[in-house]
Amino acid sequence: MIIAEQKPISEIAELVDNYDSLLLLGCGGCVTVCLSGGEKETQILASALRIKRRIEGRPIEIVTSTITRQCDPEFIDSLQDLVKDFDVVVSLACGVGPQYLAERYQDKYIVPAMNTKFAGGSKKHGVWEERCGLCGDCILHLTGGICPVIRCSKSILNGPCGGSQNGRCEIDKDTDCAWQLIHDRMKALGQLELLKKVMPLKDWSKSRDGGPRRMTREDVVIR
């Protein structure tokens, strides 16, 4: 999932300082799972902004709503009757949400309330860790399900750098050496021979070059 964190309330308040009527829009997707932009967090942010403006003697009208996904036009379109009453929409989604809102409602000022961090998963309650660099060319079948692009501090594709000590990264002693993990995993699987295969230079054109990436499933496209 996409991991994001809410901007400081002071920063969000500054972004909407010139406005007295806001729509705070949460997202029921990834940011709900990582406890940063769902219905609960949207309500808390609304309360904080109201209190701040009340203290300043400048009351503000805030309406909150949370839709299933802000990355899906189907749900963005459903906001038409609600959005029309506001000049500003504050999005509590990852970076995709504000962009979709801006494309659909071009006469509205869209404010991002979140900082998108990475693609990852939960380690334990309240702790998330990056696991995928979205490189577009997955090699996990060759590395025991451990991604060297992200898990290795140097993104090395062909074995360890030689600087690790006792299974720990030389850059960060609190980080496991990814290639130690890969070796141990492949040894346990009886597949160490695969590590003798030299990885070619990474084709980063599948990652971020050439503008936004797009994937099309012809079998599900509605024409």
Buried (B, 14 or more C-beta within 10 A) or exposed (E): BBBBBBBEBEEBBEBBEEBEEBBBBBBBBBBBBBBBBBBEBBBEBBEBBBEBBEEEEEEBEBEBBBBEBBBBEEBBEBBEEBBEEBBBBBBBBBBBBBBBBBEBBEEBBBBBBBBBBBBBEBEEEEEBEBBBBBBEEEEEEBBBEBBBBBBBBBBBBEBBBEEBEEEBBBEEEEBBBBBBBBBBBBEEEEEEEEBEEEBEEBEEEBBEEEEEEEEEEEEEEEE
